[in-house]
């Protein structure tokens, strides 16, 4: 009987293109005669399930049921408060609206209308934020599960807690039981392979394995992927990897092509001391843990990747892939780098696939799957290899658009940059790291500030978008040296297209972590951190501790840090190394994200006159809510969480779920109001209390998309002006927008409306009878509400 395997990419992750790990595993399996293998991007299938009309309705009902339950409680604990507020503030778009947004991402012409693109992206993110509210104590942002300090993926007690995972994965659990339990690729499989690429997938991936084992205890489950390899590397006590074998039968660390073929060959039967390439096994009965010596693949002997995906499910108008023509790093000396599993170098050794193989792989991906965009997913491309690859693409006539990470090397003169552009490169990311030479030398970067600008200029002149990546806070960096980095970015603004300036994060086995005294720092042990991904340290002079939430440090590279234009982060248009950015660069040129900034959307549609202003419609950027709890008290308690995290990190100690539970038991409860219901306009970051009739007025204005002229037309000039002033106040909290005809909502111009427009209301409204105006006049006298402020 054939041995059937199903390889999975788990939630929660990028919905714009498939990750390539399973394409490589399936390709090599088929290359070696193992044909009975299926690739399932469970992430994108799950995301599409969440946008089905019935699913949307069911999740909205779940929100209502949870809110109703919370409203019945006389007092709300801190966890209750957070859930109550988030569920109240979560946006509620109709299935039709969300489907329109998804269609925009799949239609090239609509996709390239940047204001509409941003609006749709925010709405899709907002809906998944609601699913994050159903996943408390987690949150979801940009299709990634976030802990926000309420639990830790670096604590084994949190990572392996079934009870916590049930909460964090609530929507996914619904999907698993409704769809995967009856899917032939799952019911008929003998082995499940789960490739976990990013830390933000770990909780879902482990719970997926748990549900698979509960449903089919006889079937094999194998973990692999970068995140599992890094987890093992940073695990302080390697013997504790045994705990994961309650969920799986083997863990592949490092590259997996040879391993998966050997696993298929032995049909997943792992005997005691099994010698499977790069595979950890555990014999529970003999308590024998087998940890392999990591081996690296010969890329010339691998089968071509098979991008056999459900392409119509992705949120992109074009098909893009990740492809790895090389692995490892040819430089392999940077002192902060900590990517590979080897112990003597920062990352894996440099290896190349033959250029003719690369051309054939890419040609087949284009022929079989219609791929046009290729991100060369490598540690870094060597200049010589890049030179040969560009020649081969041009000579072969292969029509692709591509991107990669490279170093700011002097060798990239104008002729080379022109050739690289001619071969289809539309954007390149550069790990600049610092604009100060002493810091670069301490990093052992091997680059010189003196020629980095010239290299950037050459690519810019060739029409290739230059995306810069740098960080501040490297050990011993002075404020003056940080200023040099920022000044370098400013001085070379004509040459870069976008970038991020992140926070330095010291990781567990980097050269710096192994030799801290050489970098003037002292490592500080972090309590409750079983997995030492992020390292707390202090300067050699006993200075300030360097510690932050790992997810915040990781996300900091998507921040403009006031040096780059305000644009969207990964995986959206404007983020470095994203398919959407490649499409925009190809269409509009390398400077498009200096033009298409978030600020430019607001400025472009600002009304120029009173008449234009009154033609605007009212749009709510928050959600109208009825509450029996004073939301200002919940807002005030939010600061207590910030203080708790600061204290926890100062110890330093990992902010685990148990520590959060212990802390929240000391936070004052909030009692239900005895005076009845109150009315609010709320978002996740701010809230305004409303009078009942203003609440009703905004309900009608939003539902019917009324123009200001019509909305205010029934009231006297004095009342109309007060209402408009009140709307401006709400807009300043980011909760209300005015949309010009054919435009996109913008809070910027709502807050900056000229006084002349308010004054003009008198002469432009159509008065109603006094009896019709009386309720609103009474409301105005009572006060339209109090502003809670933004957090």
C-alpha positions, 0 to 999 in steps of 0.5 A: 500500500502506498504511504501517503503524506500531507505537507502543511504550512500552518496559520497564521501567516502572510495571505499574499503568496505561498511559502516555499518550504513544502514546495521544495520538500514535495519536489524532492520527494517526487524527484526520488519517486515518492509521488503520493504527497499533497501540499496544503497551505492550511494558512491561506485555506483557513484565512479564506474560510474566515471570509466566507459569509456563513463564517463571518455571521457565526463569528459575529454571533460569537462576539455578541454572545460573549458580550452578552455574557460579560454584560451580565456580570456585576464586576469585570476582572482585568481580563474581562475588561480587556475582552469586553472593550475589544469585543465592543470596539471590533469593527463589523463589516458586512460579508459583501464589503469584505468580499469587495475588499478581497476582490480588489486584491485579486484585480490588478487595476483595482489593486493599483489604486493605492487609496482604495488598496489602503482602505481595503487592507485596513478593513481586512486587518480590522476583521482579523483583529475581531478574530483576534478579540475572539482569540484572547489573550492573543491579538491578531495584527497583519495576519500574525498572532501577537502576545502583547505580553500576556503570554510567551512563545518562549516559555514551554509552559505557555507554548505547550499549554493545551488550555491556552492554545484552545483560547488563542486558536479559537477560530482555527479550532472551528475551522479544523473541526468543520473542514480538515476532519473530513478532508481526504488529504487528512483522513487518508494520509499516513503522515502529516508534515508541518513546516513552521517557518515563523515564531508567530505560527508556533502556537497554531502549528502545535495546536494543529498537531495536537488536534491531528493526534487527538483525531488520528492517534495512529498517524505520524506527525513530523515537525520541521521548518526554520522556527522549529530549528531555531526553537531547538537551537535556543532551547536552554535545556536540550533534553526538554525537547522531549516535551514536544513528542506528545504532539509529534513523532519526529522533529526535523532541524535544518534542511529537510529534503533528504530527511523527508525522503528517508522518513518516507522510505521508512514510512515514519517508523522511528525505532530507538536510536533511529538515524534519520538525517537532521531528525530528532527522534524520541523513544518514550519507552526507553527514554532515548532521545536521538539528536543528529549532527546537522548536515547541509544539502547539495543544492545541485542534487535537489529536485525542482520545487513544485509550487502546487498551490490553490493559487486563486486563494491568495490576496494578490493580482499576480502569482509570486513565489519564493525561490532559493538558488543559494543557501547560506551566506558567502560572507558569514562573519557578521557578529549579530547574525544568528540564523543557522544551526552551525556553531562555528559561524553565524549562519549556514555555509554558502552553497549554490545551485547551478545557474542552468538548473535555476533557469530551468526551475524558474521556467517550469514554475512559470510554465506550470503555474503562471508565476511572474514574480520571484523573491530570491529567498536567500540569506544574501546573494553573492555578487559573482553569482548574481552577475552570472544569474543576471546574464543567464536570465537575459540570455534565456529570455526568461520574463520574470520580475525579481527581488533579493537581499544583497550587501552594499558592496563596492563591486556593484558599479553602474554597468552591473546595476544596469544589467541586474535591472535588465534581467528583471530586478525591480527592488533589492533589500540592503542590510546597511545596518549602520551609517557609522564605520566603527559600528560596522567594523564591530559588526564585522560587516565588511562594508565601508560607509564611504562607498555605500552611497555610490552603490545605492546611487548606481542601482537607483540610476538603473531604476531598481528600488533600493530598500534599506534595513538598519538598526540602532542600539548596537552594543556600545553605539553612542548617541552620536553614532546613532545620529550618523546612521539617521543622517546617512539615511537623510543624506541619501534620500534621493537613492533609497525607495523605502526602508526600516530602522529597527531596534537591535535584538541580541539573540542566543548564540550569535558571536556577540552572545558567545563573547559578550566581553568583547562587545562591552556588555554583560549578559543577564539571565532572563527568568522564565525564558526556556527558549533564549531567543532574545538576550537581555544585557547591560553595558560593560559600565553597568548602564541601562538594561537592553530588553524589550518584547521580542515581537516588538523588536521584530516589528520595529523594522517595519517602522519608518523611525521618522526617517522613511516615508510612512508606508505599510509594513509586511506583507503589504505594498511598501513593506520590504521583500513583499510581492505587493511591493514588487508589483507596485515598483514595477508599475509605478517606478522606484519612487512610488512609495515616496508618493504613495504614503499614508499621509499623501492619501489624506492630503490628496482628498482634503476639501478645498472649500465650504461647498466641497466640505458639505458634500462629504459623507460621514464615515465611522472609523470606530464602532458605535457601542452601547455599554453598561460599563464606564469604558473610561475606567477600562482605558485607565486600567490599560496603563497598568498593563504597560507598567506591569510589562515594564516591571517584568522586563526590568527584572528581567523575566519573560512575561508568561501567561501565569505571571499575567494571571497573577498580576491581573488578580491585583487589578481593580475590578470595574463594576457595572453602571447602576444608572443604565446604559451609556453610548460610545464611539470606540476603536481599539485605541480611543473612545468617545462617550455620546449622548443617545441622540448623537449616537442615533444620528451617527448610526443613521449617517453611517448607514445611509452615507449621508452628506454633511449638508443633509445630516446638518440640514434640519438644524439651526446654524447654532446647533449645526455649528456645535454638531460640526465642532463635536464631529471635529473633536471626535475626528481628532480621536481618529474615530470619525472621518469625512469622505469627499465624493468619490474619495476615501475616508481621512481623519486628517482633514476632518480635524483640520477643517477651517472655521469658515466652513462651520460658519457657513453652515447657517446659510447652507442648511435647509431648516426644519420645523421647531418641533423637529429640531427640539430633540437635538437642541435638548441633546446639545444642551445636555452635552454631546459626550466626554472624550476618553483620550487615546492610549 
